[in-house]
Amino acid sequence: MNLYSLGARVRVDAQGGPQFPLLRRSFVFEKPALLLDEVLPVTWALHVGPSVSF
């Protein structure tokens, strides 16, 4: 997706969507047993950056 064009060769692009992790790890203290964090089955990402065409 082209967000903004700065001329014929330079632009700002954005991409995004769902991501599905292959490994779903959880982080737990052993004593006492306490769940600290767990990876969700679906996460979201948004990438924005410049692009130059030659």
C-alpha beads as a LAMMPS data file, in Angstrom:
LAMMPS data file: protein, C-alpha beads

54 atoms
53 bonds

1 atom types
1 bond types

-500.0 500.0 xlo xhi
-500.0 500.0 ylo yhi
-500.0 500.0 zlo zhi

Masses

1 110.0

Atoms # bond

1 1 1 0.000 0.000 0.000
2 1 1 1.497 3.297 -1.076
3 1 1 0.819 5.849 1.685
4 1 1 2.564 8.921 0.333
5 1 1 4.537 9.702 -2.816
6 1 1 7.477 12.129 -2.682
7 1 1 8.019 12.126 -6.427
8 1 1 8.392 9.536 -9.168
9 1 1 11.020 7.472 -7.281
10 1 1 10.492 7.946 -3.539
11 1 1 7.444 6.875 -1.536
12 1 1 6.345 5.697 1.909
13 1 1 4.805 2.217 2.035
14 1 1 2.799 0.387 4.710
15 1 1 1.992 -3.296 5.136
16 1 1 0.112 -5.042 7.896
17 1 1 -1.948 -8.021 8.867
18 1 1 -2.216 -11.047 11.117
19 1 1 0.722 -13.277 12.017
20 1 1 0.468 -16.868 13.233
21 1 1 3.469 -17.910 15.387
22 1 1 4.851 -21.393 14.678
23 1 1 6.065 -21.769 18.266
24 1 1 3.850 -20.726 21.162
25 1 1 6.064 -20.535 24.212
26 1 1 5.109 -19.699 27.742
27 1 1 7.374 -18.390 30.491
28 1 1 6.743 -19.779 33.977
29 1 1 8.481 -19.479 37.338
30 1 1 9.057 -22.945 38.783
31 1 1 8.700 -22.066 42.479
32 1 1 6.142 -20.690 43.043
33 1 1 4.434 -21.794 39.825
34 1 1 3.504 -18.482 38.218
35 1 1 2.758 -17.861 34.524
36 1 1 4.612 -14.720 33.376
37 1 1 3.842 -14.588 29.665
38 1 1 2.289 -16.697 26.911
39 1 1 2.414 -16.123 23.136
40 1 1 -1.045 -15.650 21.618
41 1 1 -2.198 -17.819 18.662
42 1 1 -2.673 -14.703 16.463
43 1 1 -0.723 -11.446 16.618
44 1 1 -0.904 -8.301 14.491
45 1 1 1.868 -6.375 12.777
46 1 1 2.188 -3.056 10.967
47 1 1 5.303 -2.141 8.959
48 1 1 5.874 1.382 7.621
49 1 1 8.994 2.487 5.749
50 1 1 10.496 4.423 2.836
51 1 1 10.910 2.973 -0.645
52 1 1 13.144 4.170 -3.502
53 1 1 12.797 3.004 -7.118
54 1 1 15.742 2.998 -9.539

Bonds

1 1 1 2
2 1 2 3
3 1 3 4
4 1 4 5
5 1 5 6
6 1 6 7
7 1 7 8
8 1 8 9
9 1 9 10
10 1 10 11
11 1 11 12
12 1 12 13
13 1 13 14
14 1 14 15
15 1 15 16
16 1 16 17
17 1 17 18
18 1 18 19
19 1 19 20
20 1 20 21
21 1 21 22
22 1 22 23
23 1 23 24
24 1 24 25
25 1 25 26
26 1 26 27
27 1 27 28
28 1 28 29
29 1 29 30
30 1 30 31
31 1 31 32
32 1 32 33
33 1 33 34
34 1 34 35
35 1 35 36
36 1 36 37
37 1 37 38
38 1 38 39
39 1 39 40
40 1 40 41
41 1 41 42
42 1 42 43
43 1 43 44
44 1 44 45
45 1 45 46
46 1 46 47
47 1 47 48
48 1 48 49
49 1 49 50
50 1 50 51
51 1 51 52
52 1 52 53
53 1 53 54
